Amino acid sequence: QAQLVESGGDSVQAGGSLRLSCTAPGYIYSKGCMAWFRQTPGKEREIVATINKRGNSWYTDSVKGRFTISQDNAQNTLTLQMSTLQVEDTAMYYCAARVVGYCSLHATEYNYWGQGTQLTVSS
């Protein structure tokens, strides 16, 4: 059973914007690192962005300048604000949490996952 719950996925036109949200229980949220991954059929899950409990963020090159990861500690909510969306951003987006340690780029090192929310960008 998914411990994290994502929402916000939708179908949008290229160039548009969308915000994804992820809520987590207090014993998971922002204990170590929170991250967004994405996956398309037949491909491995890839890292999109991370944010640690101090608020330091990291982005994969393809989304730098277009996506912003943030956390609302009062609401135990992680968000991913996406703008200038491209067809290549189409994927299932997953929220993940690593409760101890630094932010890793590897999906296998995250302890908790959401069920995913689908983003489809059309040209």
Salt bridges, closest charged atoms under 4 A:
GLU46 OE2 - ARG38 NE 2.70
ASP61 OD1 - LYS64 NZ 3.05
ASP89 OD1 - ARG38 NH1 3.01
ASP89 OD2 - ARG66 NH1 2.75
GLU109 OE1 - ARG98 NH2 3.39
